[in-house]
Amino acid sequence: KPAPITVDGLGKGTVALNGPCQFHLGDDSAWAAPGFDDSGWEQIATDRPWGAQGHARYTGYAWYRCHLALSPAPGIEPQFSILLQHVYNAYELYWNGRRIGHEGKLDPYRVWYYAQPPRVFALGPGERGVLAVRVWDGPLFSDDSGQNGGIVEAPLIGSAEAIATAKAALDYAWLSRRQFLFAENLLYVLIAVLSFLAWLRHRDRWILFWTALFTLAPPLNLIFLEANIRWSYLLAVGVSQPISPLQDISLWFLLLRLLPLREHRGIVKLTRVLAVVSLTNATFDGILLSIAWGPRWIGAAQILDGATAAIYVVLEAFPLVLVGIAFSRRARFDSARWAVAILACLADLIVVLRNALKQGRQFTNWSIPTKIDTPLFTLGGSAISIHVLTNALLVAAIVYAVYSRLREEQRQKEILEREKLELTHAREQMRHYAEHDDL
């Protein structure tokens, strides 16, 4: 049998189990038993997904087995815990043949939620044994790279206190890396609320409604996909898919008003039609991804998901069309509208390139989408990528342009009111002269 991973003096800190681990594709409940002979199994590392270790595009069940020989530090009880930092999709954990915990549901035709928090499991007494992990990797859909699956970061082992400290440090690091993202989305929520309340007072100013919708979509997606809230997969995916195009649609109608293109009836009608198509397509994709598929339907589901993804990528390029039409009409832009047009072009080019290349990465293995998401710099521990930066700048430009537009409308309204008062006063004077002038 394989030599065990030996850990001496365990208890005062944590140790990463990044030694060689026995690995086998397929599923058999007997593989959890400590006496099972796994000497013929493949050995892989536990700090990378199995897709990066020779099993790209594999979906279904797979097992890890790790033989451990543990010895506690002086004064430490031989009661250990393990911390699994990140495992793709659902899994079960066994210690000496006994299931000690799980994450997600091992329904073979549904994956779990997107952002999995680190999980802690108590091994109980025992200094020697076999740690087994049973993992299910769901079917690949359009934007899957095929490089994922299984354990991503090496598990940590130690005393309950040491593991609790390690988990608290990981949670703090996770929050620290996302503080800019949280602050950005909190600001978006504030803008959305103020814009919506202002629209309720002035229902004719639809630009406020679209501003509210444009800034509300990212926080909603953050809540469902990245906030580590334990939504069901059905809810997280089914709801988040239709939310995504809401920001695109609201950007289209904002550009119609800010660039300005509303007098072009053909463009307005096309925008409305594409908005319905986009929302319908995203809703169908959400239903497609969230329902449980039987084995005979997996192929059809993947093809339909690829079709909806292709439609979505094409629709994402529509802001480039609107900006191009505005430029071709030689519209006179002020500084605010120039900023919106330029940033809308830049942000949309990045989004289209990023999402177009993400679709079908299981066939191309292109790394460009990953490079686009690579941080340009860090701000207070938060990683800022070009995608995050351009989106933030576009939101700022739109808010400024909307404010400038409303201020200009208010100024024009005040001028009209003043002229109306002057005309009323002149009319009253003329009537007075007509009634009292001797001539």
GUGULO-244371 format. One record per residue (C-alpha): residue number from 1; residue in three letters; x, y, z. Coordinates in steps of 0.2 Angstrom, whole numbers, padded with zeros to 4 digits, always signed. Layout:
! GUGULO-244371
SITE   seq   type       x       y       z
SITE   NUM    ALA       X       Y       Z
...
! end
This chain:
! GUGULO-244371
SITE   seq   type       x       y       z
SITE     1    LYS   +0000   +0000   +0000
SITE     2    PRO   +0006   +0018   -0002
SITE     3    ALA   +0017   +0025   +0011
SITE     4    PRO   +0006   +0037   +0023
SITE     5    ILE   +0009   +0055   +0024
SITE     6    THR   +0017   +0057   +0041
SITE     7    VAL   +0013   +0073   +0052
SITE     8    ASP   +0023   +0075   +0068
SITE     9    GLY   +0020   +0087   +0082
SITE    10    LEU   +0002   +0091   +0076
SITE    11    GLY   -0009   +0103   +0086
SITE    12    LYS   +0000   +0120   +0089
SITE    13    GLY   -0003   +0124   +0071
SITE    14    THR   -0010   +0117   +0055
SITE    15    VAL   -0002   +0107   +0041
SITE    16    ALA   -0006   +0107   +0023
SITE    17    LEU   -0009   +0089   +0016
SITE    18    ASN   -0001   +0093   -0001
SITE    19    GLY   +0008   +0076   -0002
SITE    20    PRO   +0003   +0063   -0015
SITE    21    CYS   -0014   +0057   -0014
SITE    22    GLN   -0022   +0041   -0022
SITE    23    PHE   -0035   +0046   -0035
SITE    24    HIS   -0047   +0036   -0046
SITE    25    LEU   -0062   +0040   -0057
SITE    26    GLY   -0079   +0032   -0055
SITE    27    ASP   -0089   +0028   -0039
SITE    28    ASP   -0089   +0013   -0027
SITE    29    SER   -0094   +0015   -0009
SITE    30    ALA   -0081   +0002   -0004
SITE    31    TRP   -0068   +0014   -0008
SITE    32    ALA   -0071   +0023   +0008
SITE    33    ALA   -0065   +0008   +0018
SITE    34    PRO   -0048   +0010   +0026
SITE    35    GLY   -0043   -0008   +0022
SITE    36    PHE   -0046   -0006   +0003
SITE    37    ASP   -0031   -0009   -0008
SITE    38    ASP   -0028   +0007   -0018
SITE    39    SER   -0010   +0003   -0023
SITE    40    GLY   -0015   +0003   -0041
SITE    41    TRP   -0023   +0020   -0041
SITE    42    GLU   -0016   +0035   -0049
SITE    43    GLN   -0006   +0048   -0038
SITE    44    ILE   -0010   +0066   -0040
SITE    45    ALA   -0007   +0082   -0029
SITE    46    THR   -0021   +0090   -0018
SITE    47    ASP   -0017   +0108   -0022
SITE    48    ARG   -0024   +0108   -0040
SITE    49    PRO   -0040   +0103   -0048
SITE    50    TRP   -0040   +0086   -0057
SITE    51    GLY   -0043   +0095   -0074
SITE    52    ALA   -0025   +0102   -0072
SITE    53    GLN   -0018   +0085   -0069
SITE    54    GLY   -0023   +0075   -0084
SITE    55    HIS   -0042   +0074   -0082
SITE    56    ALA   -0048   +0089   -0091
SITE    57    ARG   -0066   +0089   -0096
SITE    58    TYR   -0070   +0074   -0085
SITE    59    THR   -0087   +0075   -0076
SITE    60    GLY   -0095   +0063   -0064
SITE    61    TYR   -0089   +0054   -0048
SITE    62    ALA   -0071   +0053   -0043
SITE    63    TRP   -0062   +0048   -0026
SITE    64    TYR   -0047   +0054   -0017
SITE    65    ARG   -0039   +0043   -0004
SITE    66    CYS   -0025   +0049   +0008
SITE    67    HIS   -0016   +0038   +0021
SITE    68    LEU   -0012   +0048   +0036
SITE    69    ALA   +0000   +0045   +0051
SITE    70    LEU   -0003   +0058   +0064
SITE    71    SER   +0006   +0062   +0080
SITE    72    PRO   +0000   +0075   +0092
SITE    73    ALA   +0012   +0088   +0100
SITE    74    PRO   +0015   +0086   +0119
SITE    75    GLY   +0000   +0091   +0129
SITE    76    ILE   -0012   +0090   +0114
SITE    77    GLU   -0026   +0077   +0114
SITE    78    PRO   -0026   +0066   +0098
SITE    79    GLN   -0042   +0074   +0092
SITE    80    PHE   -0040   +0082   +0075
SITE    81    SER   -0050   +0092   +0063
SITE    82    ILE   -0048   +0095   +0044
SITE    83    LEU   -0052   +0111   +0034
SITE    84    LEU   -0056   +0109   +0016
SITE    85    GLN   -0053   +0126   +0008
SITE    86    HIS   -0061   +0124   -0009
SITE    87    VAL   -0068   +0109   -0018
SITE    88    TYR   -0077   +0111   -0035
SITE    89    ASN   -0095   +0105   -0033
SITE    90    ALA   -0102   +0093   -0021
SITE    91    TYR   -0092   +0081   -0010
SITE    92    GLU   -0093   +0069   +0004
SITE    93    LEU   -0079   +0066   +0017
SITE    94    TYR   -0074   +0050   +0025
SITE    95    TRP   -0062   +0046   +0039
SITE    96    ASN   -0058   +0027   +0042
SITE    97    GLY   -0074   +0022   +0032
SITE    98    ARG   -0085   +0034   +0042
SITE    99    ARG   -0094   +0048   +0034
SITE   100    ILE   -0090   +0064   +0044
SITE   101    GLY   -0098   +0077   +0033
SITE   102    HIS   -0102   +0083   +0016
SITE   103    GLU   -0105   +0099   +0006
SITE   104    GLY   -0119   +0101   -0006
SITE   105    LYS   -0129   +0087   -0013
SITE   106    LEU   -0123   +0073   -0023
SITE   107    ASP   -0137   +0072   -0035
SITE   108    PRO   -0128   +0067   -0050
SITE   109    TYR   -0137   +0079   -0062
SITE   110    ARG   -0136   +0095   -0052
SITE   111    VAL   -0121   +0104   -0046
SITE   112    TRP   -0120   +0115   -0030
SITE   113    TYR   -0119   +0134   -0028
SITE   114    TYR   -0105   +0144   -0035
SITE   115    ALA   -0095   +0152   -0020
SITE   116    GLN   -0091   +0138   -0008
SITE   117    PRO   -0084   +0144   +0009
SITE   118    PRO   -0071   +0134   +0018
SITE   119    ARG   -0078   +0119   +0028
SITE   120    VAL   -0072   +0112   +0045
SITE   121    PHE   -0074   +0093   +0049
SITE   122    ALA   -0070   +0084   +0065
SITE   123    LEU   -0060   +0068   +0062
SITE   124    GLY   -0062   +0062   +0080
SITE   125    PRO   -0050   +0051   +0089
SITE   126    GLY   -0037   +0041   +0080
SITE   127    GLU   -0019   +0044   +0075
SITE   128    ARG   -0019   +0033   +0059
SITE   129    GLY   -0031   +0031   +0046
SITE   130    VAL   -0037   +0035   +0028
SITE   131    LEU   -0045   +0051   +0023
SITE   132    ALA   -0057   +0048   +0008
SITE   133    VAL   -0066   +0062   -0002
SITE   134    ARG   -0080   +0058   -0014
SITE   135    VAL   -0083   +0072   -0027
SITE   136    TRP   -0095   +0074   -0040
SITE   137    ASP   -0091   +0086   -0055
SITE   138    GLY   -0107   +0092   -0064
SITE   139    PRO   -0109   +0092   -0083
SITE   140    LEU   -0099   +0105   -0093
SITE   141    PHE   -0109   +0119   -0099
SITE   142    SER   -0104   +0133   -0111
SITE   143    ASP   -0092   +0144   -0101
SITE   144    ASP   -0084   +0129   -0092
SITE   145    SER   -0065   +0127   -0095
SITE   146    GLY   -0065   +0109   -0092
SITE   147    GLN   -0049   +0111   -0081
SITE   148    ASN   -0059   +0111   -0064
SITE   149    GLY   -0065   +0096   -0054
SITE   150    GLY   -0061   +0091   -0036
SITE   151    ILE   -0049   +0098   -0023
SITE   152    VAL   -0042   +0115   -0028
SITE   153    GLU   -0032   +0119   -0013
SITE   154    ALA   -0023   +0107   -0001
SITE   155    PRO   -0033   +0102   +0015
SITE   156    LEU   -0027   +0108   +0031
SITE   157    ILE   -0026   +0097   +0047
SITE   158    GLY   -0023   +0102   +0065
SITE   159    SER   -0031   +0103   +0082
SITE   160    ALA   -0049   +0110   +0083
SITE   161    GLU   -0042   +0127   +0090
SITE   162    ALA   -0029   +0128   +0076
SITE   163    ILE   -0041   +0124   +0062
SITE   164    ALA   -0053   +0137   +0070
SITE   165    THR   -0040   +0150   +0069
SITE   166    ALA   -0035   +0145   +0051
SITE   167    LYS   -0053   +0146   +0046
SITE   168    ALA   -0055   +0163   +0054
SITE   169    ALA   -0039   +0169   +0045
SITE   170    LEU   -0046   +0163   +0028
SITE   171    ASP   -0063   +0171   +0031
SITE   172    TYR   -0054   +0188   +0035
SITE   173    ALA   -0043   +0186   +0020
SITE   174    TRP   -0059   +0183   +0009
SITE   175    LEU   -0067   +0198   +0016
SITE   176    SER   -0052   +0209   +0014
SITE   177    ARG   -0050   +0204   -0004
SITE   178    ARG   -0068   +0209   -0008
SITE   179    GLN   -0069   +0225   +0002
SITE   180    PHE   -0068   +0236   -0014
SITE   181    LEU   -0081   +0225   -0022
SITE   182    PHE   -0093   +0226   -0007
SITE   183    ALA   -0090   +0245   -0006
SITE   184    GLU   -0093   +0247   -0025
SITE   185    ASN   -0109   +0237   -0024
SITE   186    LEU   -0115   +0246   -0008
SITE   187    LEU   -0113   +0263   -0018
SITE   188    TYR   -0122   +0255   -0032
SITE   189    VAL   -0137   +0251   -0021
SITE   190    LEU   -0137   +0269   -0014
SITE   191    ILE   -0137   +0276   -0032
SITE   192    ALA   -0151   +0264   -0037
SITE   193    VAL   -0162   +0268   -0022
SITE   194    LEU   -0160   +0287   -0024
SITE   195    SER   -0163   +0286   -0042
SITE   196    PHE   -0179   +0275   -0040
SITE   197    LEU   -0186   +0286   -0027
SITE   198    ALA   -0183   +0301   -0038
SITE   199    TRP   -0191   +0292   -0052
SITE   200    LEU   -0207   +0289   -0041
SITE   201    ARG   -0208   +0308   -0039
SITE   202    HIS   -0206   +0311   -0058
SITE   203    ARG   -0213   +0297   -0067
SITE   204    ASP   -0209   +0306   -0084
SITE   205    ARG   -0191   +0305   -0081
SITE   206    TRP   -0187   +0287   -0087
SITE   207    ILE   -0169   +0290   -0087
SITE   208    LEU   -0169   +0289   -0068
SITE   209    PHE   -0178   +0272   -0069
SITE   210    TRP   -0165   +0265   -0080
SITE   211    THR   -0151   +0272   -0070
SITE   212    ALA   -0159   +0263   -0054
SITE   213    LEU   -0160   +0246   -0064
SITE   214    PHE   -0142   +0248   -0071
SITE   215    THR   -0134   +0250   -0054
SITE   216    LEU   -0145   +0237   -0045
SITE   217    ALA   -0141   +0222   -0056
SITE   218    PRO   -0123   +0220   -0050
SITE   219    PRO   -0127   +0220   -0031
SITE   220    LEU   -0141   +0207   -0035
SITE   221    ASN   -0129   +0196   -0044
SITE   222    LEU   -0116   +0198   -0030
SITE   223    ILE   -0129   +0192   -0017
SITE   224    PHE   -0134   +0177   -0027
SITE   225    LEU   -0117   +0171   -0033
SITE   226    GLU   -0103   +0177   -0023
SITE   227    ALA   -0109   +0182   -0005
SITE   228    ASN   -0107   +0164   +0002
SITE   229    ILE   -0125   +0163   +0006
SITE   230    ARG   -0132   +0146   +0006
SITE   231    TRP   -0145   +0148   -0008
SITE   232    SER   -0151   +0132   -0016
SITE   233    TYR   -0143   +0130   -0034
SITE   234    LEU   -0160   +0131   -0041
SITE   235    LEU   -0163   +0148   -0034
SITE   236    ALA   -0145   +0155   -0036
SITE   237    VAL   -0144   +0150   -0055
SITE   238    GLY   -0162   +0152   -0059
SITE   239    VAL   -0163   +0170   -0053
SITE   240    SER   -0146   +0176   -0057
SITE   241    GLN   -0147   +0172   -0075
SITE   242    PRO   -0161   +0184   -0079
SITE   243    ILE   -0153   +0197   -0068
SITE   244    SER   -0138   +0198   -0079
SITE   245    PRO   -0146   +0205   -0094
SITE   246    LEU   -0155   +0218   -0084
SITE   247    GLN   -0139   +0229   -0083
SITE   248    ASP   -0137   +0227   -0102
SITE   249    ILE   -0154   +0232   -0106
SITE   250    SER   -0154   +0247   -0095
SITE   251    LEU   -0138   +0252   -0103
SITE   252    TRP   -0146   +0252   -0120
SITE   253    PHE   -0160   +0263   -0115
SITE   254    LEU   -0148   +0275   -0105
SITE   255    LEU   -0138   +0277   -0121
SITE   256    LEU   -0154   +0280   -0131
SITE   257    ARG   -0157   +0295   -0120
SITE   258    LEU   -0139   +0301   -0117
SITE   259    LEU   -0132   +0300   -0134
SITE   260    PRO   -0146   +0305   -0140
SITE   261    LEU   -0155   +0293   -0151
SITE   262    ARG   -0173   +0293   -0146
SITE   263    GLU   -0179   +0302   -0161
SITE   264    HIS   -0173   +0288   -0172
SITE   265    ARG   -0188   +0277   -0171
SITE   266    GLY   -0180   +0262   -0180
SITE   267    ILE   -0166   +0261   -0167
SITE   268    VAL   -0179   +0263   -0152
SITE   269    LYS   -0190   +0249   -0159
SITE   270    LEU   -0175   +0238   -0162
SITE   271    THR   -0169   +0241   -0144
SITE   272    ARG   -0186   +0236   -0137
SITE   273    VAL   -0186   +0220   -0147
SITE   274    LEU   -0168   +0215   -0142
SITE   275    ALA   -0173   +0219   -0124
SITE   276    VAL   -0187   +0206   -0125
SITE   277    VAL   -0176   +0194   -0134
SITE   278    SER   -0162   +0196   -0121
SITE   279    LEU   -0173   +0194   -0106
SITE   280    THR   -0182   +0179   -0113
SITE   281    ASN   -0165   +0171   -0118
SITE   282    ALA   -0158   +0173   -0101
SITE   283    THR   -0173   +0167   -0092
SITE   284    PHE   -0173   +0151   -0103
SITE   285    ASP   -0155   +0148   -0099
SITE   286    GLY   -0158   +0150   -0080
SITE   287    ILE   -0172   +0137   -0081
SITE   288    LEU   -0160   +0126   -0092
SITE   289    LEU   -0146   +0126   -0080
SITE   290    SER   -0156   +0125   -0064
SITE   291    ILE   -0167   +0110   -0067
SITE   292    ALA   -0161   +0092   -0065
SITE   293    TRP   -0156   +0083   -0081
SITE   294    GLY   -0156   +0064   -0083
SITE   295    PRO   -0142   +0056   -0092
SITE   296    ARG   -0151   +0056   -0109
SITE   297    TRP   -0154   +0074   -0108
SITE   298    ILE   -0136   +0080   -0104
SITE   299    GLY   -0131   +0082   -0122
SITE   300    ALA   -0146   +0092   -0127
SITE   301    ALA   -0145   +0103   -0112
SITE   302    GLN   -0127   +0107   -0116
SITE   303    ILE   -0131   +0111   -0135
SITE   304    LEU   -0146   +0122   -0129
SITE   305    ASP   -0135   +0131   -0116
SITE   306    GLY   -0122   +0134   -0130
SITE   307    ALA   -0135   +0142   -0141
SITE   308    THR   -0142   +0153   -0127
SITE   309    ALA   -0124   +0159   -0123
SITE   310    ALA   -0120   +0163   -0141
SITE   311    ILE   -0136   +0174   -0142
SITE   312    TYR   -0131   +0182   -0126
SITE   313    VAL   -0113   +0186   -0132
SITE   314    VAL   -0120   +0194   -0148
SITE   315    LEU   -0133   +0205   -0139
SITE   316    GLU   -0119   +0211   -0127
SITE   317    ALA   -0111   +0220   -0142
SITE   318    PHE   -0127   +0230   -0145
SITE   319    PRO   -0120   +0246   -0135
SITE   320    LEU   -0106   +0247   -0148
SITE   321    VAL   -0119   +0248   -0162
SITE   322    LEU   -0128   +0262   -0152
SITE   323    VAL   -0112   +0272   -0149
SITE   324    GLY   -0107   +0270   -0167
SITE   325    ILE   -0124   +0276   -0174
SITE   326    ALA   -0122   +0291   -0162
SITE   327    PHE   -0104   +0295   -0169
SITE   328    SER   -0110   +0293   -0187
SITE   329    ARG   -0124   +0306   -0184
SITE   330    ARG   -0111   +0318   -0178
SITE   331    ALA   -0121   +0321   -0162
SITE   332    ARG   -0114   +0336   -0152
SITE   333    PHE   -0109   +0328   -0136
SITE   334    ASP   -0104   +0338   -0120
SITE   335    SER   -0090   +0331   -0109
SITE   336    ALA   -0102   +0320   -0099
SITE   337    ARG   -0109   +0312   -0114
SITE   338    TRP   -0092   +0310   -0122
SITE   339    ALA   -0086   +0301   -0106
SITE   340    VAL   -0101   +0289   -0107
SITE   341    ALA   -0099   +0285   -0125
SITE   342    ILE   -0080   +0281   -0123
SITE   343    LEU   -0082   +0271   -0107
SITE   344    ALA   -0097   +0262   -0114
SITE   345    CYS   -0086   +0257   -0129
SITE   346    LEU   -0071   +0252   -0119
SITE   347    ALA   -0081   +0242   -0106
SITE   348    ASP   -0092   +0233   -0119
SITE   349    LEU   -0077   +0228   -0129
SITE   350    ILE   -0069   +0220   -0113
SITE   351    VAL   -0086   +0211   -0109
SITE   352    VAL   -0089   +0205   -0126
SITE   353    LEU   -0070   +0199   -0128
SITE   354    ARG   -0070   +0191   -0111
SITE   355    ASN   -0087   +0182   -0112
SITE   356    ALA   -0085   +0177   -0130
SITE   357    LEU   -0068   +0168   -0126
SITE   358    LYS   -0075   +0160   -0110
SITE   359    GLN   -0088   +0151   -0120
SITE   360    GLY   -0081   +0134   -0126
SITE   361    ARG   -0065   +0135   -0117
SITE   362    GLN   -0066   +0117   -0115
SITE   363    PHE   -0062   +0116   -0133
SITE   364    THR   -0050   +0130   -0135
SITE   365    ASN   -0040   +0130   -0119
SITE   366    TRP   -0038   +0149   -0121
SITE   367    SER   -0031   +0158   -0106
SITE   368    ILE   -0036   +0176   -0112
SITE   369    PRO   -0052   +0177   -0101
SITE   370    THR   -0041   +0173   -0086
SITE   371    LYS   -0029   +0186   -0090
SITE   372    ILE   -0043   +0199   -0092
SITE   373    ASP   -0048   +0195   -0074
SITE   374    THR   -0030   +0196   -0068
SITE   375    PRO   -0028   +0211   -0056
SITE   376    LEU   -0020   +0226   -0062
SITE   377    PHE   -0017   +0232   -0045
SITE   378    THR   -0023   +0230   -0027
SITE   379    LEU   -0032   +0243   -0017
SITE   380    GLY   -0033   +0240   +0002
SITE   381    GLY   -0031   +0221   -0001
SITE   382    SER   -0044   +0221   -0015
SITE   383    ALA   -0039   +0215   -0032
SITE   384    ILE   -0044   +0227   -0046
SITE   385    SER   -0045   +0220   -0063
SITE   386    ILE   -0048   +0230   -0079
SITE   387    HIS   -0065   +0223   -0080
SITE   388    VAL   -0070   +0229   -0062
SITE   389    LEU   -0061   +0246   -0066
SITE   390    THR   -0070   +0250   -0082
SITE   391    ASN   -0087   +0245   -0075
SITE   392    ALA   -0084   +0256   -0060
SITE   393    LEU   -0079   +0271   -0072
SITE   394    LEU   -0094   +0268   -0083
SITE   395    VAL   -0106   +0269   -0068
SITE   396    ALA   -0098   +0285   -0062
SITE   397    ALA   -0099   +0292   -0080
SITE   398    ILE   -0117   +0288   -0082
SITE   399    VAL   -0122   +0295   -0065
SITE   400    TYR   -0113   +0311   -0069
SITE   401    ALA   -0121   +0312   -0086
SITE   402    VAL   -0138   +0309   -0079
SITE   403    TYR   -0136   +0322   -0066
SITE   404    SER   -0130   +0334   -0079
SITE   405    ARG   -0145   +0330   -0090
SITE   406    LEU   -0157   +0333   -0076
SITE   407    ARG   -0149   +0349   -0071
SITE   408    GLU   -0150   +0355   -0089
SITE   409    GLU   -0168   +0350   -0090
SITE   410    GLN   -0171   +0359   -0073
SITE   411    ARG   -0162   +0375   -0080
SITE   412    GLN   -0172   +0374   -0096
SITE   413    LYS   -0188   +0372   -0086
SITE   414    GLU   -0184   +0387   -0075
SITE   415    ILE   -0180   +0398   -0091
SITE   416    LEU   -0197   +0393   -0098
SITE   417    GLU   -0206   +0397   -0082
SITE   418    ARG   -0197   +0414   -0081
SITE   419    GLU   -0202   +0417   -0099
SITE   420    LYS   -0220   +0412   -0095
SITE   421    LEU   -0221   +0424   -0081
SITE   422    GLU   -0214   +0438   -0092
SITE   423    LEU   -0227   +0434   -0105
SITE   424    THR   -0241   +0434   -0092
SITE   425    HIS   -0235   +0450   -0085
SITE   426    ALA   -0234   +0458   -0102
SITE   427    ARG   -0251   +0452   -0106
SITE   428    GLU   -0258   +0459   -0090
SITE   429    GLN   -0250   +0476   -0094
SITE   430    MET   -0257   +0476   -0112
SITE   431    ARG   -0275   +0473   -0105
SITE   432    HIS   -0272   +0486   -0092
SITE   433    TYR   -0268   +0499   -0106
SITE   434    ALA   -0282   +0493   -0116
SITE   435    GLU   -0294   +0496   -0102
SITE   436    HIS   -0287   +0512   -0095
SITE   437    ASP   -0277   +0521   -0109
SITE   438    ASP   -0287   +0537   -0114
SITE   439    LEU   -0281   +0535   -0132
! end
